[in-house]
Amino acid sequence: RVGVTIHFEGRLRSSHDKAALVSFISQRAEEMGWPCSPINEVEVVLKRILNDQDIDYVGPVSGIEVQLHANCEPLRFEFDDQLYIQEWCKTQFAGADIHVETVDLIRSAAKFFKRLSVVDEGEYFETGDREVLQSHMDNVDEQMRSMMAEDI
């Protein structure tokens, strides 16, 4: 996973909060012109890391997926049957503005969670500092250019 990525995990308070979150995200996506689609699968395997152990969840999932930018991974709010989520979204190739919008959307969704933990490799979630974020993105871009030059 080369590139600045936002990792988040947590648990919703109730299934009512899941419905409210999906509605909130859908409305926000419509306002911003972001394509979104519901997630509703009967059985899925989700790769997770819990207590430094690789653990697969197998079962139903539901939620919503938003595509903030063509060069950004989809932002998935995909919950298991215990209302738990463990996700990430790489924003490196979409730029700092999309990273900020992604963080803002996650931050605004936090009100639906009993607990939400966010680790932002660009440090924007923690600091709100766009210069720090841009520095991280520039550093990764330079690392990728160096790796590509070595392959030539």
N, CA, C and O atoms as a GROMACS GRO file, in nm:
protein
  608
    1ARG      N    1   0.082  -0.120   0.000
    1ARG     CA    2   0.000   0.000   0.000
    1ARG      C    3   0.086   0.125   0.000
    1ARG      O    4   0.108   0.186   0.105
    2VAL      N    5   0.134   0.162  -0.114
    2VAL     CA    6   0.212   0.284  -0.123
    2VAL      C    7   0.114   0.400  -0.143
    2VAL      O    8   0.030   0.396  -0.232
    3GLY      N    9   0.126   0.501  -0.060
    3GLY     CA   10   0.040   0.618  -0.073
    3GLY      C   11  -0.026   0.653   0.058
    3GLY      O   12  -0.046   0.568   0.145
    4VAL      N   13  -0.059   0.780   0.073
    4VAL     CA   14  -0.123   0.829   0.195
    4VAL      C   15  -0.263   0.768   0.205
    4VAL      O   16  -0.344   0.779   0.113
    5THR      N   17  -0.287   0.706   0.319
    5THR     CA   18  -0.411   0.632   0.342
    5THR      C   19  -0.471   0.672   0.476
    5THR      O   20  -0.398   0.701   0.572
    6ILE      N   21  -0.603   0.674   0.482
    6ILE     CA   22  -0.677   0.699   0.606
    6ILE      C   23  -0.733   0.564   0.650
    6ILE      O   24  -0.805   0.499   0.575
    7HIS      N   25  -0.701   0.523   0.772
    7HIS     CA   26  -0.752   0.398   0.829
    7HIS      C   27  -0.852   0.435   0.938
    7HIS      O   28  -0.830   0.529   1.015
    8PHE      N   29  -0.963   0.361   0.944
    8PHE     CA   30  -1.060   0.389   1.050
    8PHE      C   31  -1.132   0.261   1.090
    8PHE      O   32  -1.155   0.171   1.009
    9GLU      N   33  -1.167   0.257   1.218
    9GLU     CA   34  -1.243   0.144   1.270
    9GLU      C   35  -1.327   0.189   1.387
    9GLU      O   36  -1.295   0.286   1.456
   10GLY      N   37  -1.436   0.116   1.408
   10GLY     CA   38  -1.521   0.151   1.519
   10GLY      C   39  -1.648   0.070   1.519
   10GLY      O   40  -1.664  -0.025   1.444
   11ARG      N   41  -1.739   0.111   1.606
   11ARG     CA   42  -1.866   0.041   1.621
   11ARG      C   43  -1.977   0.146   1.635
   11ARG      O   44  -1.964   0.244   1.708
   12LEU      N   45  -2.084   0.121   1.562
   12LEU     CA   46  -2.202   0.207   1.574
   12LEU      C   47  -2.275   0.178   1.705
   12LEU      O   48  -2.257   0.073   1.765
   13ARG      N   49  -2.358   0.272   1.747
   13ARG     CA   50  -2.435   0.253   1.869
   13ARG      C   51  -2.551   0.157   1.849
   13ARG      O   52  -2.585   0.080   1.939
   14SER      N   53  -2.614   0.160   1.729
   14SER     CA   54  -2.733   0.078   1.705
   14SER      C   55  -2.758   0.064   1.555
   14SER      O   56  -2.699   0.135   1.474
   15SER      N   57  -2.847  -0.028   1.521
   15SER     CA   58  -2.883  -0.043   1.379
   15SER      C   59  -2.956   0.083   1.331
   15SER      O   60  -2.951   0.116   1.212
   16HIS      N   61  -3.025   0.152   1.421
   16HIS     CA   62  -3.087   0.280   1.385
   16HIS      C   63  -2.979   0.380   1.340
   16HIS      O   64  -2.998   0.455   1.244
   17ASP      N   65  -2.865   0.379   1.411
   17ASP     CA   66  -2.756   0.469   1.373
   17ASP      C   67  -2.697   0.432   1.238
   17ASP      O   68  -2.651   0.519   1.164
   18LYS      N   69  -2.698   0.303   1.204
   18LYS     CA   70  -2.648   0.261   1.072
   18LYS      C   71  -2.738   0.318   0.963
   18LYS      O   72  -2.689   0.372   0.863
   19ALA      N   73  -2.869   0.306   0.981
   19ALA     CA   74  -2.963   0.361   0.883
   19ALA      C   75  -2.947   0.513   0.872
   19ALA      O   76  -2.950   0.569   0.762
   20ALA      N   77  -2.930   0.579   0.985
   20ALA     CA   78  -2.911   0.725   0.985
   20ALA      C   79  -2.780   0.763   0.917
   20ALA      O   80  -2.775   0.861   0.843
   21LEU      N   81  -2.673   0.686   0.942
   21LEU     CA   82  -2.544   0.712   0.878
   21LEU      C   83  -2.553   0.696   0.727
   21LEU      O   84  -2.505   0.780   0.652
   22VAL      N   85  -2.615   0.586   0.682
   22VAL     CA   86  -2.630   0.563   0.538
   22VAL      C   87  -2.708   0.676   0.473
   22VAL      O   88  -2.672   0.723   0.366
   23SER      N   89  -2.814   0.720   0.537
   23SER     CA   90  -2.894   0.831   0.486
   23SER      C   91  -2.812   0.960   0.482
   23SER      O   92  -2.816   1.034   0.383
   24PHE      N   93  -2.738   0.986   0.588
   24PHE     CA   94  -2.653   1.106   0.597
   24PHE      C   95  -2.547   1.106   0.486
   24PHE      O   96  -2.529   1.206   0.418
   25ILE      N   97  -2.478   0.993   0.469
   25ILE     CA   98  -2.373   0.984   0.367
   25ILE      C   99  -2.433   0.997   0.228
   25ILE      O  100  -2.376   1.065   0.142
   26SER      N  101  -2.545   0.934   0.205
   26SER     CA  102  -2.612   0.941   0.075
   26SER      C  103  -2.650   1.084   0.041
   26SER      O  104  -2.630   1.130  -0.072
   27GLN      N  105  -2.705   1.155   0.139
   27GLN     CA  106  -2.745   1.294   0.117
   27GLN      C  107  -2.622   1.382   0.090
   27GLN      O  108  -2.624   1.465  -0.001
   28ARG      N  109  -2.517   1.363   0.168
   28ARG     CA  110  -2.394   1.441   0.148
   28ARG      C  111  -2.333   1.413   0.011
   28ARG      O  112  -2.287   1.505  -0.057
   29ALA      N  113  -2.333   1.286  -0.030
   29ALA     CA  114  -2.279   1.249  -0.161
   29ALA      C  115  -2.359   1.315  -0.273
   29ALA      O  116  -2.301   1.363  -0.370
   30GLU      N  117  -2.490   1.317  -0.259
   30GLU     CA  118  -2.574   1.381  -0.360
   30GLU      C  119  -2.543   1.530  -0.370
   30GLU      O  120  -2.532   1.584  -0.479
   31GLU      N  121  -2.529   1.596  -0.254
   31GLU     CA  122  -2.497   1.740  -0.252
   31GLU      C  123  -2.363   1.768  -0.319
   31GLU      O  124  -2.348   1.870  -0.387
   32MET      N  125  -2.266   1.678  -0.300
   32MET     CA  126  -2.130   1.700  -0.351
   32MET      C  127  -2.110   1.643  -0.491
   32MET      O  128  -2.005   1.666  -0.552
   33GLY      N  129  -2.207   1.569  -0.543
   33GLY     CA  130  -2.194   1.509  -0.675
   33GLY      C  131  -2.105   1.386  -0.677
   33GLY      O  132  -2.046   1.353  -0.780
   34TRP      N  133  -2.094   1.319  -0.562
   34TRP     CA  134  -2.015   1.196  -0.553
   34TRP      C  135  -2.104   1.076  -0.579
   34TRP      O  136  -2.209   1.062  -0.516
   35PRO      N  137  -2.065   0.990  -0.671
   35PRO     CA  138  -2.142   0.866  -0.689
   35PRO      C  139  -2.136   0.782  -0.561
   35PRO      O  140  -2.032   0.774  -0.496
   36CYS      N  141  -2.248   0.721  -0.527
   36CYS     CA  142  -2.248   0.632  -0.411
   36CYS      C  143  -2.341   0.514  -0.441
   36CYS      O  144  -2.428   0.523  -0.526
   37SER      N  145  -2.319   0.407  -0.368
   37SER     CA  146  -2.404   0.289  -0.386
   37SER      C  147  -2.417   0.216  -0.254
   37SER      O  148  -2.326   0.217  -0.171
   38PRO      N  149  -2.533   0.152  -0.235
   38PRO     CA  150  -2.553   0.079  -0.110
   38PRO      C  151  -2.467  -0.048  -0.108
   38PRO      O  152  -2.433  -0.104  -0.212
   39ILE      N  153  -2.432  -0.090   0.012
   39ILE     CA  154  -2.365  -0.218   0.033
   39ILE      C  155  -2.464  -0.304   0.110
   39ILE      O  156  -2.510  -0.266   0.218
   40ASN      N  157  -2.497  -0.418   0.054
   40ASN     CA  158  -2.590  -0.509   0.119
   40ASN      C  159  -2.564  -0.649   0.066
   40ASN      O  160  -2.622  -0.690  -0.034
   41GLU      N  161  -2.478  -0.722   0.135
   41GLU     CA  162  -2.439  -0.857   0.091
   41GLU      C  163  -2.472  -0.958   0.199
   41GLU      O  164  -2.459  -0.929   0.318
   42VAL      N  165  -2.515  -1.076   0.158
   42VAL     CA  166  -2.552  -1.180   0.252
   42VAL      C  167  -2.430  -1.246   0.316
   42VAL      O  168  -2.430  -1.274   0.436
   43GLU      N  169  -2.326  -1.270   0.235
   43GLU     CA  170  -2.206  -1.332   0.290
   43GLU      C  171  -2.082  -1.279   0.220
   43GLU      O  172  -2.068  -1.290   0.098
   44VAL      N  173  -1.994  -1.222   0.298
   44VAL     CA  174  -1.871  -1.162   0.248
   44VAL      C  175  -1.758  -1.203   0.342
   44VAL      O  176  -1.780  -1.227   0.460
   45VAL      N  177  -1.637  -1.211   0.288
   45VAL     CA  178  -1.518  -1.232   0.370
   45VAL      C  179  -1.445  -1.098   0.378
   45VAL      O  180  -1.403  -1.044   0.276
   46LEU      N  181  -1.430  -1.046   0.499
   46LEU     CA  182  -1.356  -0.922   0.522
   46LEU      C  183  -1.226  -0.957   0.593
   46LEU      O  184  -1.228  -1.020   0.699
   47LYS      N  185  -1.114  -0.916   0.537
   47LYS     CA  186  -0.984  -0.935   0.600
   47LYS      C  187  -0.968  -0.827   0.706
   47LYS      O  188  -0.981  -0.708   0.676
   48ARG      N  189  -0.940  -0.868   0.829
   48ARG     CA  190  -0.926  -0.772   0.938
   48ARG      C  191  -0.804  -0.805   1.022
   48ARG      O  192  -0.754  -0.918   1.022
   49ILE      N  193  -0.757  -0.704   1.092
   49ILE     CA  194  -0.650  -0.722   1.188
   49ILE      C  195  -0.704  -0.680   1.324
   49ILE      O  196  -0.741  -0.564   1.344
   50LEU      N  197  -0.708  -0.775   1.417
   50LEU     CA  198  -0.755  -0.748   1.552
   50LEU      C  199  -0.650  -0.798   1.649
   50LEU      O  200  -0.610  -0.915   1.645
   51ASN      N  201  -0.604  -0.709   1.737
   51ASN     CA  202  -0.498  -0.744   1.834
   51ASN      C  203  -0.376  -0.803   1.763
   51ASN      O  204  -0.321  -0.904   1.807
   52ASP      N  205  -0.335  -0.740   1.654
   52ASP     CA  206  -0.220  -0.782   1.574
   52ASP      C  207  -0.235  -0.921   1.513
   52ASP      O  208  -0.135  -0.982   1.475
   53GLN      N  209  -0.355  -0.971   1.503
   53GLN     CA  210  -0.383  -1.101   1.443
   53GLN      C  211  -0.468  -1.081   1.318
   53GLN      O  212  -0.562  -1.003   1.319
   54ASP      N  213  -0.434  -1.152   1.211
   54ASP     CA  214  -0.519  -1.154   1.092
   54ASP      C  215  -0.641  -1.240   1.122
   54ASP      O  216  -0.629  -1.358   1.153
   55ILE      N  217  -0.758  -1.179   1.114
   55ILE     CA  218  -0.882  -1.250   1.142
   55ILE      C  219  -0.981  -1.215   1.031
   55ILE      O  220  -1.002  -1.098   1.000
   56ASP      N  221  -1.041  -1.317   0.972
   56ASP     CA  222  -1.141  -1.295   0.870
   56ASP      C  223  -1.280  -1.291   0.933
   56ASP      O  224  -1.314  -1.375   1.016
   57TYR      N  225  -1.360  -1.194   0.891
   57TYR     CA  226  -1.502  -1.192   0.925
   57TYR      C  227  -1.574  -1.254   0.806
   57TYR      O  228  -1.549  -1.217   0.691
   58VAL      N  229  -1.663  -1.347   0.832
   58VAL     CA  230  -1.744  -1.407   0.728
   58VAL      C  231  -1.890  -1.391   0.769
   58VAL      O  232  -1.931  -1.439   0.875
   59GLY      N  233  -1.966  -1.324   0.686
   59GLY     CA  234  -2.107  -1.304   0.718
   59GLY      C  235  -2.166  -1.188   0.641
   59GLY      O  236  -2.107  -1.141   0.544
   60PRO      N  237  -2.283  -1.143   0.684
   60PRO     CA  238  -2.350  -1.034   0.613
   60PRO      C  239  -2.285  -0.898   0.640
   60PRO      O  240  -2.229  -0.875   0.747
   61VAL      N  241  -2.292  -0.811   0.541
   61VAL     CA  242  -2.244  -0.674   0.555
   61VAL      C  243  -2.346  -0.580   0.492
   61VAL      O  244  -2.420  -0.617   0.401
   62SER      N  245  -2.346  -0.457   0.543
   62SER     CA  246  -2.431  -0.355   0.483
   62SER      C  247  -2.372  -0.218   0.513
   62SER      O  248  -2.290  -0.202   0.604
   63GLY      N  249  -2.414  -0.121   0.435
   63GLY     CA  250  -2.363   0.014   0.451
   63GLY      C  251  -2.373   0.091   0.322
   63GLY      O  252  -2.471   0.081   0.249
   64ILE      N  253  -2.268   0.170   0.293
   64ILE     CA  254  -2.268   0.254   0.174
   64ILE      C  255  -2.124   0.279   0.129
   64ILE      O  256  -2.032   0.286   0.210
   65GLU      N  257  -2.107   0.291  -0.002
   65GLU     CA  258  -1.977   0.321  -0.062
   65GLU      C  259  -1.988   0.452  -0.138
   65GLU      O  260  -2.084   0.476  -0.211
   66VAL      N  261  -1.887   0.538  -0.121
   66VAL     CA  262  -1.884   0.668  -0.188
   66VAL      C  263  -1.756   0.680  -0.269
   66VAL      O  264  -1.648   0.643  -0.221
   67GLN      N  265  -1.767   0.730  -0.391
   67GLN     CA  266  -1.650   0.752  -0.476
   67GLN      C  267  -1.626   0.903  -0.483
   67GLN      O  268  -1.688   0.972  -0.563
   68LEU      N  269  -1.535   0.952  -0.397
   68LEU     CA  270  -1.511   1.096  -0.389
   68LEU      C  271  -1.436   1.150  -0.511
   68LEU      O  272  -1.450   1.267  -0.545
   69HIS      N  273  -1.356   1.064  -0.575
   69HIS     CA  274  -1.276   1.108  -0.689
   69HIS      C  275  -1.233   0.984  -0.766
   69HIS      O  276  -1.214   0.877  -0.707
   70ALA      N  277  -1.219   0.997  -0.897
   70ALA     CA  278  -1.180   0.882  -0.980
   70ALA      C  279  -1.043   0.826  -0.941
   70ALA      O  280  -1.018   0.706  -0.959
   71ASN      N  281  -0.954   0.911  -0.889
   71ASN     CA  282  -0.820   0.865  -0.853
   71ASN      C  283  -0.804   0.834  -0.705
   71ASN      O  284  -0.692   0.832  -0.653
   72CYS      N  285  -0.915   0.810  -0.638
   72CYS     CA  286  -0.916   0.779  -0.495
   72CYS      C  287  -0.988   0.646  -0.477
   72CYS      O  288  -1.085   0.617  -0.548
   73GLU      N  289  -0.941   0.566  -0.382
   73GLU     CA  290  -1.016   0.444  -0.351
   73GLU      C  291  -1.155   0.482  -0.302
   73GLU      O  292  -1.172   0.589  -0.243
   74PRO      N  293  -1.254   0.396  -0.326
   74PRO     CA  294  -1.386   0.425  -0.270
   74PRO      C  295  -1.380   0.430  -0.118
   74PRO      O  296  -1.306   0.354  -0.056
   75LEU      N  297  -1.457   0.518  -0.061
   75LEU     CA  298  -1.470   0.526   0.085
   75LEU      C  299  -1.589   0.438   0.122
   75LEU      O  300  -1.704   0.467   0.088
   76ARG      N  301  -1.558   0.329   0.193
   76ARG     CA  302  -1.660   0.230   0.227
   76ARG      C  303  -1.695   0.238   0.375
   76ARG      O  304  -1.608   0.231   0.462
   77PHE      N  305  -1.823   0.252   0.401
   77PHE     CA  306  -1.876   0.238   0.535
   77PHE      C  307  -1.948   0.103   0.534
   77PHE      O  308  -2.070   0.096   0.514
   78GLU      N  309  -1.871  -0.005   0.556
   78GLU     CA  310  -1.919  -0.142   0.542
   78GLU      C  311  -1.919  -0.209   0.680
   78GLU      O  312  -1.813  -0.236   0.737
   79PHE      N  313  -2.038  -0.236   0.731
   79PHE     CA  314  -2.054  -0.285   0.868
   79PHE      C  315  -2.090  -0.431   0.870
   79PHE      O  316  -2.165  -0.480   0.786
   80ASP      N  317  -2.034  -0.502   0.969
   80ASP     CA  318  -2.069  -0.642   0.988
   80ASP      C  319  -2.196  -0.652   1.072
   80ASP      O  320  -2.258  -0.551   1.103
   81ASP      N  321  -2.233  -0.774   1.108
   81ASP     CA  322  -2.358  -0.794   1.183
   81ASP      C  323  -2.350  -0.746   1.328
   81ASP      O  324  -2.451  -0.742   1.398
   82GLN      N  325  -2.229  -0.708   1.373
   82GLN     CA  326  -2.212  -0.650   1.506
   82GLN      C  327  -2.194  -0.498   1.501
   82GLN      O  328  -2.156  -0.435   1.600
   83LEU      N  329  -2.223  -0.439   1.382
   83LEU     CA  330  -2.214  -0.295   1.359
   83LEU      C  331  -2.069  -0.244   1.368
   83LEU      O  332  -2.045  -0.127   1.398
   84TYR      N  333  -1.975  -0.333   1.342
   84TYR     CA  334  -1.832  -0.302   1.348
   84TYR      C  335  -1.781  -0.273   1.207
   84TYR      O  336  -1.827  -0.331   1.109
   85ILE      N  337  -1.684  -0.182   1.200
   85ILE     CA  338  -1.623  -0.145   1.073
   85ILE      C  339  -1.472  -0.136   1.092
   85ILE      O  340  -1.424  -0.090   1.195
   86GLN      N  341  -1.398  -0.182   0.991
   86GLN     CA  342  -1.253  -0.162   0.986
   86GLN      C  343  -1.220  -0.140   0.839
   86GLN      O  344  -1.225  -0.234   0.758
   87GLU      N  345  -1.188  -0.018   0.804
   87GLU     CA  346  -1.170   0.020   0.663
   87GLU      C  347  -1.050   0.111   0.645
   87GLU      O  348  -0.985   0.152   0.741
   88TRP      N  349  -1.022   0.142   0.519
   88TRP     CA  350  -0.918   0.236   0.483
   88TRP      C  351  -0.955   0.298   0.350
   88TRP      O  352  -1.037   0.243   0.275
   89CYS      N  353  -0.896   0.411   0.320
   89CYS     CA  354  -0.917   0.479   0.192
   89CYS      C  355  -0.788   0.550   0.154
   89CYS      O  356  -0.745   0.642   0.223
   90LYS      N  357  -0.728   0.506   0.044
   90LYS     CA  358  -0.606   0.570  -0.005
   90LYS      C  359  -0.645   0.688  -0.093
   90LYS      O  360  -0.721   0.674  -0.188
   91THR      N  361  -0.593   0.806  -0.058
   91THR     CA  362  -0.627   0.930  -0.130
   91THR      C  363  -0.509   0.986  -0.208
   91THR      O  364  -0.523   1.087  -0.276
   92GLN      N  365  -0.394   0.923  -0.199
   92GLN     CA  366  -0.267   0.973  -0.254
   92GLN      C  367  -0.282   1.031  -0.394
   92GLN      O  368  -0.233   1.141  -0.421
   93PHE      N  369  -0.348   0.959  -0.483
   93PHE     CA  370  -0.349   0.998  -0.625
   93PHE      C  371  -0.459   1.096  -0.659
   93PHE      O  372  -0.468   1.142  -0.774
   94ALA      N  373  -0.544   1.130  -0.563
   94ALA     CA  374  -0.650   1.227  -0.585
   94ALA      C  375  -0.613   1.366  -0.535
   94ALA      O  376  -0.678   1.464  -0.570
   95GLY      N  377  -0.508   1.374  -0.453
   95GLY     CA  378  -0.460   1.503  -0.406
   95GLY      C  379  -0.512   1.542  -0.269
   95GLY      O  380  -0.601   1.479  -0.211
   96ALA      N  381  -0.454   1.650  -0.220
   96ALA     CA  382  -0.481   1.695  -0.083
   96ALA      C  383  -0.626   1.740  -0.064
   96ALA      O  384  -0.683   1.716   0.043
   97ASP      N  385  -0.686   1.805  -0.163
   97ASP     CA  386  -0.824   1.852  -0.146
   97ASP      C  387  -0.920   1.735  -0.121
   97ASP      O  388  -1.007   1.743  -0.036
   98ILE      N  389  -0.903   1.627  -0.196
   98ILE     CA  390  -0.989   1.510  -0.179
   98ILE      C  391  -0.960   1.442  -0.045
   98ILE      O  392  -1.051   1.391   0.020
   99HIS      N  393  -0.832   1.440  -0.005
   99HIS     CA  394  -0.798   1.385   0.126
   99HIS      C  395  -0.872   1.462   0.236
   99HIS      O  396  -0.930   1.402   0.326
  100VAL      N  397  -0.870   1.594   0.227
  100VAL     CA  398  -0.938   1.678   0.326
  100VAL      C  399  -1.088   1.649   0.326
  100VAL      O  400  -1.149   1.638   0.432
  101GLU      N  401  -1.149   1.638   0.207
  101GLU     CA  402  -1.292   1.608   0.199
  101GLU      C  403  -1.324   1.471   0.259
  101GLU      O  404  -1.427   1.453   0.323
  102THR      N  405  -1.235   1.374   0.237
  102THR     CA  406  -1.254   1.240   0.292
  102THR      C  407  -1.249   1.245   0.444
  102THR      O  408  -1.334   1.187   0.511
  103VAL      N  409  -1.149   1.314   0.498
  103VAL     CA  410  -1.138   1.329   0.644
  103VAL      C  411  -1.262   1.400   0.699
  103VAL      O  412  -1.316   1.359   0.801
  104ASP      N  413  -1.306   1.505   0.631
  104ASP     CA  414  -1.424   1.579   0.677
  104ASP      C  415  -1.548   1.490   0.680
  104ASP      O  416  -1.630   1.499   0.772
  105LEU      N  417  -1.562   1.403   0.579
  105LEU     CA  418  -1.677   1.313   0.574
  105LEU      C  419  -1.670   1.210   0.688
  105LEU      O  420  -1.771   1.183   0.754
  106ILE      N  421  -1.553   1.154   0.711
  106ILE     CA  422  -1.537   1.059   0.822
  106ILE      C  423  -1.563   1.129   0.956
  106ILE      O  424  -1.632   1.076   1.042
  107ARG      N  425  -1.508   1.248   0.971
  107ARG     CA  426  -1.527   1.323   1.096
  107ARG      C  427  -1.676   1.354   1.119
  107ARG      O  428  -1.724   1.342   1.231
  108SER      N  429  -1.748   1.392   1.014
  108SER     CA  430  -1.890   1.424   1.030
  108SER      C  431  -1.973   1.298   1.055
  108SER      O  432  -2.081   1.306   1.114
  109ALA      N  433  -1.925   1.182   1.012
  109ALA     CA  434  -1.996   1.055   1.036
  109ALA      C  435  -1.972   1.004   1.178
  109ALA      O  436  -2.045   0.916   1.224
  110ALA      N  437  -1.873   1.056   1.246
  110ALA     CA  438  -1.836   1.007   1.379
  110ALA      C  439  -1.951   1.015   1.479
  110ALA      O  440  -1.955   0.937   1.574
  111LYS      N  441  -2.044   1.106   1.460
  111LYS     CA  442  -2.154   1.123   1.555
  111LYS      C  443  -2.245   1.000   1.563
  111LYS      O  444  -2.322   0.986   1.658
  112PHE      N  445  -2.237   0.911   1.464
  112PHE     CA  446  -2.320   0.791   1.464
  112PHE      C  447  -2.254   0.674   1.536
  112PHE      O  448  -2.317   0.570   1.557
  113PHE      N  449  -2.128   0.690   1.574
  113PHE     CA  450  -2.050   0.580   1.632
  113PHE      C  451  -2.047   0.585   1.783
  113PHE      O  452  -2.044   0.692   1.844
  114LYS      N  453  -2.046   0.468   1.842
  114LYS     CA  454  -2.019   0.453   1.985
  114LYS      C  455  -1.871   0.482   2.007
  114LYS      O  456  -1.831   0.547   2.104
  115ARG      N  457  -1.790   0.429   1.913
  115ARG     CA  458  -1.644   0.446   1.919
  115ARG      C  459  -1.593   0.449   1.776
  115ARG      O  460  -1.633   0.366   1.694
  116LEU      N  461  -1.506   0.545   1.744
  116LEU     CA  462  -1.444   0.554   1.612
  116LEU      C  463  -1.299   0.595   1.631
  116LEU      O  464  -1.270   0.696   1.694
  117SER      N  465  -1.210   0.516   1.574
  117SER     CA  466  -1.067   0.543   1.580
  117SER      C  467  -1.018   0.569   1.438
  117SER      O  468  -1.048   0.493   1.347
  118VAL      N  469  -0.943   0.677   1.419
  118VAL     CA  470  -0.893   0.714   1.287
  118VAL      C  471  -0.742   0.732   1.293
  118VAL      O  472  -0.690   0.800   1.382
  119VAL      N  473  -0.672   0.672   1.198
  119VAL     CA  474  -0.529   0.693   1.181
  119VAL      C  475  -0.510   0.744   1.039
  119VAL      O  476  -0.538   0.674   0.942
  120ASP      N  477  -0.462   0.864   1.028
  120ASP     CA  478  -0.443   0.931   0.899
  120ASP      C  479  -0.293   0.941   0.872
  120ASP      O  480  -0.220   1.012   0.941
  121GLU      N  481  -0.247   0.868   0.770
  121GLU     CA  482  -0.105   0.871   0.736
  121GLU      C  483  -0.059   1.009   0.690
  121GLU      O  484   0.061   1.038   0.690
  122GLY      N  485  -0.153   1.094   0.651
  122GLY     CA  486  -0.120   1.231   0.614
  122GLY      C  487  -0.126   1.326   0.733
  122GLY      O  488  -0.094   1.444   0.719
  123GLU      N  489  -0.166   1.275   0.847
  123GLU     CA  490  -0.177   1.348   0.973
  123GLU      C  491  -0.277   1.462   0.971
  123GLU      O  492  -0.280   1.543   1.063
  124TYR      N  493  -0.360   1.471   0.866
  124TYR     CA  494  -0.456   1.580   0.860
  124TYR      C  495  -0.567   1.563   0.963
  124TYR      O  496  -0.609   1.660   1.026
  125PHE      N  497  -0.615   1.439   0.982
  125PHE     CA  498  -0.721   1.415   1.079
  125PHE      C  499  -0.678   1.463   1.217
  125PHE      O  500  -0.756   1.523   1.290
  126GLU      N  501  -0.553   1.435   1.252
  126GLU     CA  502  -0.503   1.468   1.385
  126GLU      C  503  -0.465   1.615   1.401
  126GLU      O  504  -0.484   1.673   1.507
  127THR      N  505  -0.412   1.675   1.294
  127THR     CA  506  -0.356   1.811   1.306
  127THR      C  507  -0.439   1.919   1.238
  127THR      O  508  -0.434   2.035   1.279
  128GLY      N  509  -0.516   1.884   1.135
  128GLY     CA  510  -0.586   1.984   1.056
  128GLY      C  511  -0.491   2.071   0.974
  128GLY      O  512  -0.530   2.176   0.925
  129ASP      N  513  -0.366   2.027   0.960
  129ASP     CA  514  -0.262   2.105   0.893
  129ASP      C  515  -0.242   2.056   0.750
  129ASP      O  516  -0.188   1.948   0.727
  130ARG      N  517  -0.287   2.137   0.653
  130ARG     CA  518  -0.276   2.100   0.511
  130ARG      C  519  -0.130   2.093   0.466
  130ARG      O  520  -0.096   2.013   0.378
  131GLU      N  521  -0.044   2.175   0.524
  131GLU     CA  522   0.097   2.171   0.485
  131GLU      C  523   0.161   2.038   0.524
  131GLU      O  524   0.239   1.982   0.447
  132VAL      N  525   0.128   1.988   0.641
  132VAL     CA  526   0.180   1.857   0.684
  132VAL      C  527   0.128   1.749   0.590
  132VAL      O  528   0.204   1.663   0.547
  133LEU      N  529  -0.001   1.754   0.558
  133LEU     CA  530  -0.060   1.658   0.464
  133LEU      C  531   0.012   1.663   0.330
  133LEU      O  532   0.052   1.560   0.277
  134GLN      N  533   0.028   1.784   0.276
  134GLN     CA  534   0.092   1.797   0.145
  134GLN      C  535   0.236   1.746   0.148
  134GLN      O  536   0.283   1.686   0.051
  135SER      N  537   0.305   1.769   0.258
  135SER     CA  538   0.441   1.719   0.273
  135SER      C  539   0.445   1.566   0.266
  135SER      O  540   0.533   1.509   0.202
  136HIS      N  541   0.350   1.501   0.334
  136HIS     CA  542   0.343   1.355   0.328
  136HIS      C  543   0.316   1.308   0.185
  136HIS      O  544   0.379   1.213   0.138
  137MET      N  545   0.223   1.374   0.116
  137MET     CA  546   0.190   1.334  -0.020
  137MET      C  547   0.309   1.356  -0.114
  137MET      O  548   0.339   1.272  -0.199
  138ASP      N  549   0.377   1.469  -0.098
  138ASP     CA  550   0.495   1.497  -0.180
  138ASP      C  551   0.605   1.395  -0.155
  138ASP      O  552   0.672   1.352  -0.249
  139ASN      N  553   0.624   1.356  -0.030
  139ASN     CA  554   0.725   1.257   0.006
  139ASN      C  555   0.696   1.122  -0.061
  139ASN      O  556   0.786   1.059  -0.114
  140VAL      N  557   0.570   1.079  -0.058
  140VAL     CA  558   0.532   0.953  -0.122
  140VAL      C  559   0.551   0.963  -0.273
  140VAL      O  560   0.600   0.870  -0.336
  141ASP      N  561   0.512   1.078  -0.332
  141ASP     CA  562   0.533   1.096  -0.476
  141ASP      C  563   0.680   1.083  -0.511
  141ASP      O  564   0.715   1.018  -0.610
  142GLU      N  565   0.766   1.142  -0.431
  142GLU     CA  566   0.911   1.135  -0.456
  142GLU      C  567   0.961   0.991  -0.441
  142GLU      O  568   1.043   0.946  -0.521
  143GLN      N  569   0.914   0.921  -0.339
  143GLN     CA  570   0.953   0.781  -0.321
  143GLN      C  571   0.912   0.697  -0.442
  143GLN      O  572   0.988   0.611  -0.487
  144MET      N  573   0.793   0.721  -0.495
  144MET     CA  574   0.747   0.646  -0.612
  144MET      C  575   0.829   0.679  -0.735
  144MET      O  576   0.861   0.590  -0.814
  145ARG      N  577   0.863   0.807  -0.753
  145ARG     CA  578   0.948   0.846  -0.867
  145ARG      C  579   1.085   0.778  -0.856
  145ARG      O  580   1.140   0.732  -0.956
  146SER      N  581   1.138   0.772  -0.735
  146SER     CA  582   1.270   0.708  -0.714
  146SER      C  583   1.261   0.560  -0.746
  146SER      O  584   1.350   0.505  -0.812
  147MET      N  585   1.155   0.493  -0.699
  147MET     CA  586   1.140   0.350  -0.725
  147MET      C  587   1.125   0.323  -0.874
  147MET      O  588   1.180   0.227  -0.926
  148MET      N  589   1.050   0.409  -0.943
  148MET     CA  590   1.032   0.391  -1.087
  148MET      C  591   1.163   0.414  -1.161
  148MET      O  592   1.193   0.344  -1.257
  149ALA      N  593   1.242   0.512  -1.118
  149ALA     CA  594   1.372   0.540  -1.182
  149ALA      C  595   1.466   0.421  -1.162
  149ALA      O  596   1.544   0.388  -1.252
  150GLU      N  597   1.461   0.356  -1.047
  150GLU     CA  598   1.545   0.240  -1.021
  150GLU      C  599   1.506   0.122  -1.109
  150GLU      O  600   1.592   0.041  -1.144
  151ASP      N  601   1.379   0.112  -1.146
  151ASP     CA  602   1.333   0.001  -1.229
  151ASP      C  603   1.370   0.017  -1.376
  151ASP      O  604   1.363  -0.079  -1.452
  152ILE      N  605   1.409   0.137  -1.416
  152ILE     CA  606   1.440   0.162  -1.557
  152ILE      C  607   1.577   0.108  -1.592
  152ILE      O  608   1.621   0.120  -1.707
   0.00000   0.00000   0.00000
